[in-house]
Amino acid sequence: MVVKRIQPMRIQSIKASIKVSTDEISKGMSTIIDSSVTSSLESCAGVAKTCMENLVETVDSLDGFMNKIAEAFKNMDTELAGSIETNEMYTVSPQEYTEKKRIQQKIYDASVYNELP
């Protein structure tokens, strides 16, 4: 059976943490430090904010992708179980194959017997 190991609550908490971080970064570095490096810190913070926002998109996309994979495996598992249960997965059922082989063996045995001197 398919088990999705990605936990939606964990993804939500990551997204919430990133949102809080990006909101804090949006306030600007001058609220934290006022010096000659403030503009450099703001530039760096802006890049970090963009990376975090992109990470949220990536996590969402990964979750959607994993959901689709889990659903595909679930569907395949269901179809395979149904095919096994109804013997639809074989073009010739194992019982029919065994019976045909047994008949072929009898015919072969009879032909060998008929060829004996």
C-alpha contacts under 8 A as a table, 3 or more apart, distances in Angstrom:
res1	aa1	res2	aa2	distance
1	M	74	K	6.93
1	M	77	D	7.02
2	V	70	A	6.20
2	V	73	F	6.31
2	V	74	K	5.84
3	V	70	A	7.23
4	K	7	Q	7.79
4	K	66	M	7.53
4	K	67	N	7.59
4	K	70	A	6.30
6	I	10	R	7.93
6	I	11	I	7.97
6	I	63	D	7.33
6	I	66	M	7.91
7	Q	10	R	5.31
7	Q	11	I	6.51
8	P	11	I	5.03
8	P	12	Q	6.17
8	P	63	D	7.92
9	M	12	Q	5.00
9	M	13	S	6.19
10	R	13	S	5.09
10	R	14	I	6.24
11	I	14	I	5.09
11	I	15	K	6.18
11	I	59	V	7.19
12	Q	15	K	5.04
12	Q	16	A	6.08
13	S	16	A	4.96
13	S	17	S	6.10
14	I	17	S	5.11
14	I	18	I	6.17
15	K	18	I	5.09
15	K	19	K	6.07
15	K	56	V	5.96
16	A	19	K	5.02
16	A	20	V	6.22
17	S	20	V	5.20
17	S	21	S	6.19
18	I	21	S	4.98
18	I	22	T	6.03
18	I	52	M	6.23
18	I	53	E	7.46
18	I	56	V	7.52
19	K	22	T	5.13
19	K	23	D	6.01
19	K	53	E	7.95
20	V	23	D	5.10
20	V	24	E	6.15
21	S	24	E	5.08
21	S	25	I	6.15
21	S	49	K	7.86
22	T	25	I	4.94
22	T	26	S	6.08
22	T	49	K	5.38
22	T	52	M	7.23
22	T	53	E	7.66
23	D	26	S	5.04
23	D	27	K	6.89
24	E	27	K	5.54
24	E	28	G	7.66
25	I	28	G	5.65
25	I	29	M	7.22
25	I	45	A	6.33
25	I	46	G	7.43
25	I	49	K	6.82
27	K	31	T	6.96
28	G	31	T	6.11
28	G	32	I	7.75
28	G	42	E	6.27
29	M	32	I	5.21
29	M	33	I	5.97
29	M	34	D	7.64
29	M	38	T	6.12
29	M	39	S	7.82
29	M	41	L	6.47
29	M	42	E	5.46
29	M	45	A	7.82
30	S	33	I	5.09
30	S	34	D	5.18
30	S	38	T	6.25
31	T	34	D	7.45
33	I	38	T	6.50
34	D	37	V	7.82
34	D	38	T	5.85
35	S	38	T	5.44
36	S	39	S	7.30
37	V	40	S	5.22
37	V	41	L	6.16
38	T	41	L	5.03
38	T	42	E	6.11
39	S	42	E	5.03
39	S	43	S	6.21
40	S	43	S	5.10
40	S	44	C	6.20
41	L	44	C	5.01
41	L	45	A	5.93
42	E	45	A	4.91
42	E	46	G	6.01
43	S	46	G	5.10
43	S	47	V	6.48
44	C	47	V	5.21
44	C	48	A	6.25
45	A	48	A	4.90
45	A	49	K	6.00
46	G	49	K	5.05
46	G	50	T	6.27
47	V	50	T	5.13
47	V	51	C	6.24
48	A	51	C	5.06
48	A	52	M	6.19
49	K	52	M	5.08
49	K	53	E	6.18
50	T	53	E	5.13
50	T	54	N	6.18
51	C	54	N	5.08
51	C	55	L	6.10
52	M	55	L	4.87
52	M	56	V	6.45
53	E	56	V	5.25
53	E	57	E	6.73
54	N	57	E	5.13
54	N	58	T	6.22
55	L	58	T	4.90
55	L	59	V	6.07
56	V	59	V	5.15
56	V	60	D	6.17
57	E	60	D	5.13
57	E	61	S	6.08
58	T	61	S	5.06
58	T	62	L	6.03
59	V	62	L	5.07
59	V	63	D	6.13
60	D	63	D	5.14
60	D	64	G	6.25
61	S	64	G	5.11
61	S	65	F	6.08
62	L	65	F	4.99
62	L	66	M	6.04
63	D	66	M	5.13
63	D	67	N	6.10
64	G	67	N	5.06
64	G	68	K	6.34
65	F	68	K	5.18
65	F	69	I	6.31
66	M	69	I	5.00
66	M	70	A	6.04
67	N	70	A	5.13
67	N	71	E	6.10
68	K	71	E	5.06
68	K	72	A	6.11
69	I	72	A	5.07
69	I	73	F	6.21
70	A	73	F	5.19
70	A	74	K	6.07
71	E	74	K	4.98
71	E	75	N	6.10
72	A	75	N	5.14
72	A	76	M	6.10
73	F	76	M	5.02
73	F	77	D	5.95
74	K	77	D	5.08
74	K	78	T	6.18
75	N	78	T	5.11
75	N	79	E	6.14
76	M	79	E	5.07
76	M	80	L	5.92
77	D	80	L	5.11
77	D	81	A	6.03
78	T	81	A	5.17
78	T	82	G	6.18
79	E	82	G	5.09
79	E	83	S	6.12
80	L	83	S	5.03
80	L	84	I	6.13
80	L	89	M	7.85
81	A	84	I	5.19
81	A	85	E	6.10
82	G	85	E	5.08
82	G	86	T	6.22
83	S	86	T	5.30
83	S	87	N	5.60
83	S	88	E	4.75
83	S	89	M	5.13
84	I	87	N	4.99
84	I	88	E	6.57
84	I	89	M	6.20
85	E	88	E	7.85
86	T	89	M	7.99
87	N	90	Y	6.11
87	N	93	S	6.32
88	E	91	T	7.27
88	E	93	S	7.94
90	Y	93	S	5.39
90	Y	94	P	7.64
92	V	96	E	6.18
92	V	97	Y	6.15
93	S	96	E	5.25
93	S	97	Y	6.18
94	P	97	Y	5.02
94	P	98	T	6.05
95	Q	98	T	5.16
95	Q	99	E	6.15
96	E	99	E	5.05
96	E	100	K	6.10
97	Y	100	K	5.13
97	Y	101	K	6.15
98	T	101	K	5.13
98	T	102	R	6.14
99	E	102	R	5.05
99	E	103	I	6.23
100	K	103	I	5.10
100	K	104	Q	6.08
101	K	104	Q	4.99
101	K	105	Q	6.06
102	R	105	Q	5.08
102	R	106	K	6.28
103	I	106	K	5.06
103	I	107	I	6.22
104	Q	107	I	5.08
104	Q	108	Y	6.12
105	Q	108	Y	5.01
105	Q	109	D	6.03
106	K	109	D	5.00
106	K	110	A	6.06
107	I	110	A	5.07
107	I	111	S	6.17
108	Y	111	S	5.07
108	Y	112	V	6.18
109	D	112	V	5.16
109	D	113	Y	6.11
110	A	113	Y	4.96
110	A	114	N	6.09
111	S	114	N	5.03
111	S	115	E	6.29
112	V	115	E	5.19
112	V	116	L	6.59
113	Y	116	L	5.37
